[in-house]
Amino acid sequence: MATKVEGAGAGARVGGRGFMADQAYFTRFTVVLALFILFGFAQFALRGIVDVRAAPLLTHAHGVFMVTWLGVAVAQNVLVHRNELALHRKLGWFAALLVAGIAVLGVSVGFSAVAGHRVAPFFTNNYFLALTIVEPIVFAALVLWGVTLRRDTQWHRRIMLGAMVIILEPALGRLLPMPIMGAWGAWTILAVQLAVLALLAGHDRKVSGKVHGATLSLMGIVVASHLTIRALAAFGPFADYAEALARG
């Protein structure tokens, strides 16, 4: 959703062609993350671990919104790569509205799952509820932050990529052997998310000689998100509320 052809700040110019010199990297990165997330959810259903037909309408709506978002994220990078910036800007405003719906649906699905006893057995009710409150909010906040930074391409595209790193969590939760990992499952997911951002940091150093401030910010946000989820889940009144919601 960038609107400025030349990104501001250090590293804005790469090989004399501005941000377009390495846009292919961000396009490929976004495509790989989108496909990985889709695979994580698809294999879960294909293995029969979840009955898609039995899922509530709210869950289906959330899924449609998320798949649409992944498609839009890929399309936005492809449009920039093709230098079709006018269409990129227009689609960007649709994406911003889409994200608001994703945040509302994501939180609603969490409450619905706890109340309907559809929480996976390797989650406690309070942890799952905290997860489905914090994560959609962080995701939406990153996207909206990215929109406000649309005139600074280098920050903008990294923050938007970071939003996708946040939603790696549910995909990883469906790929990792969570039932046997116990408390290590969440920490492993955090490690993978940081490893993905480390790849971005490596690219930053390659093109500008240092890690971009946006990449460092994303690392801090990912860590803070996990710590917030754990702290909220451990907060007595919140845990009591989650159990009361489950009891109906």
Residue, then its C-alpha position, 0 to 999 in steps of 0.5 A: m500500500a505504498t504511495k511513495v516511489e522512493g522510500a525515505g531513510a537509510g537504505a531507501r536506495v538499493g543499487g540506484r533504483g530505489f525500493m524497486a531494486d529489491q521489491a522482488y524479494f518482498t514479493r517472494f517473501t509474501v508469496v511464501l508466507a501466504l502459501f505456508i499459512l494456507f498449507g497449515f490450515a488446509q492440511f489440518a482439515l484434510r487430515g480430519i483433525v477438524d470438521v470444516r462442515a461442523a464449524p460455525l458460520l462465524t468461523h467460516a466468515h473469519g476464514v473467508f476474510m483471512v484467505t481474502w487478506l492473504g490474496v490481497a497481500v500477495a496482489q499488493n506486492v505483485l502490483v508494486h513489482r509491476n509498478e502499478l502503483a495507482l491500483h496498489r493504492k486503491l486496493g490498499w484502502f480495501a485491505a485496510l477495511l478488510v483488516a478491521g473485519i478480520a480483527v472483529l471476527g478473530v476476537s469473536v471466534g475466540f469467544s465463540a470457541v470457548a463458549g462452545h467448548r471447541v478449544a483444542p485440548f492442548f490449550t487452556n480456555n484462558y490461554f486460548l481466549a487471550l491468544t484470540i484477543v491479543e493476536p487479531i488486535v496486534f495484526a490489525a494494529l500492524v496493518l493500520w500502522g503500515v497504512t500510516l507509513r505508506r509514504d515511507t516505502q521501506w518502513h511500510r513494506r516491512i511492517m506489512l510483512g510483519a503483520m503476516v508474521i503475526i498470523l504465522e502463529p495459527a498456521l504453526g499451531r496446526l503444523l507443530p505437534m502441539p499436544i506433545m510439546g506442552a508449554w514449549g509449543a508457544w515458545t517454539i512458535l515465537a522462535v520460528q517467527l523470530a527466525v523469519l524476521a531474522l531472514l528479513a534482517g539478513h536482507d536488510r544488512k545485505v542491501s544497506g549494511k544494517v538492520h532496518g529499524a522496522t525489522l527491529s521493531l517487529m522483533g520487539i512487537v512479536v516478543a511483546s505479543h507473546l508475553t502479553i498473551r501469557a500475562l493476560a492468560a495468567f491474570g486471575p480475573f481474566a482466567d476466571y472469566a474464561e472459565a465462566l464463559a466455558r461453563g455458560 
